Each structure stands twice: as structure tokens, then as C-alpha cells.
């Protein structure tokens, strides 16, 4: 029994090592290749030095591999710091912190741009990425709710709150970051988005003052 356990452990470690190698190779291809259309299980397998069957057994499909790459980038890219930002007592400071985290994340790895381009050629992956974006929308919704509660703007209409959420959701998206990321330093992009996000809350606060 001990011998079998040992063999199983060795195999598990080898499988994990191959998985990491495939994800690393896939991310490298996404950073360096000019066309997402050429991204496939075959090209990744060749780059990682494994068989296509190995890649298939690990990830099941092109979509599964793309999701794994995104998960790995997210794990390394500081998204875990969102919990600390959300724990801030001041919701406006929490919003600034969340914006800073996402700006840093979008800027960190060129593969993120290719992953968003993949949405146009892979409907299943597009659906998966949209689901992940909805998590960000829920996060923004929670922040807007906290701002309303802290400023006693609880009477603000549902439409006004929804508009604030939609605006901040759009402002913190990758497409917005990519559009702003033209000859601007990261600090300037972060400041622009933080300022715009706070401005998106003005109608919510203004309606409260009028009421």
C-alpha cells in the first residue's frame, strides 16, 4: 500500500508539473503571437513539449485551457487583494482601492489582451469571461450600496443606483483600460479611472441632497 501511495504521489506531482508547463507555454503564446486564431491545443502542446493528448486530458478543450490561463494570471495578478480593499471602512476609499487593483491587473500581463480578443472567436470562452465580469459587477454593486448607506442616500431611485453601477462597471473594464493605455503612465490611468468612478456616484448623492 505504501508503494502505491508513493507512486500515486509521484504521478500527481508530474501531472501538476506538466499542467503548469502547459499554462506557462499557453500564456507565452498569447503574449507573443499576433493572432489569437492560431492559438490551439496543438500549438500549445508543441510549445510546452508535450503531446496534444496531454493538453486535452488536462484541460478538455481550447476554452478550458484559456480559462486556466486566465485563472493563473488572476492568481498572480493581485486580485486576491480585493478583499482587503473591500474591508476598508470608507466605501469611497474602498472604491479607489478596487480601481487601483484592477488597473494593475489589466496592465500586468499582455496575455490578458489576447484573452479578451478570444471572445470574438470562441463563444464558449466569451460566455465564461462574461460570467467572470459579472463578479466584478456584483462587487461594484456592493460598493455603490455602501456609498448610499453611508451618505444616507438610501432613498435614491433604483435607476440612479443602477446607472452608477453600470458606469463604474464599464470604467473598470479591460476595454476601457486598453483605450486609455495609450502613451499614459499607469499612475495617470489609475487617477483618471478613480476620478471618473467617483464622478459616476454624483447623481446618486445629488438626488439624495435634492430629496
C-alpha positions, 0 to 999 in steps of 0.5 A: 500500500505504501508503494502505491501511495508513493507512486500515486504521489509521484504521478500527481506531482508530474501531472501538476508539473506538466499542467503548469508547463502547459499554462506557462507555454499557453500564456507565452503564446498569447503574449507573443503571437499576433493572432489569437486564431492560431492559438490551439491545443496543438500549438500549445502542446508543441510549445510546452513539449508535450503531446496534444493528448496531454493538453486535452486530458488536462484541460478538455478543450481550447476554452478550458485551457484559456480559462486556466490561463486566465485563472493563473494570471488572476492568481498572480495578478493581485486580485486576491487583494480585493478583499482587503480593499473591500474591508476598508471602512470608507466605501469611497476609499474602498472604491479607489482601492478596487480601481487601483487593483484592477488597473494593475491587473489589466496592465500586468500581463499582455496575455490578458489582451489576447484573452479578451480578443478570444471572445470574438472567436470562441463563444464558449470562452466569451460566455465564461469571461462574461460570467467572470465580469459579472463578479466584478459587477456584483462587487461594484454593486456592493460598493455603490450600496455602501456609498448610499448607506453611508451618505444616507442616500438610501432613498435614491431611485433604483435607476440612479443606483443602477446607472452608477453601477453600470458606469463604474462597471464599464470604467473598470473594464479591460476595454476601457483600460486598453483605450486609455493605455495609450502613451499614459503612465499607469499612475495617470490611468489609475487617477483618471479611472478613480476620478471618473468612478467617483464622478459616476456616484454624483447623481446618486448623492445629488438626488439624495441632497435634492430629496 
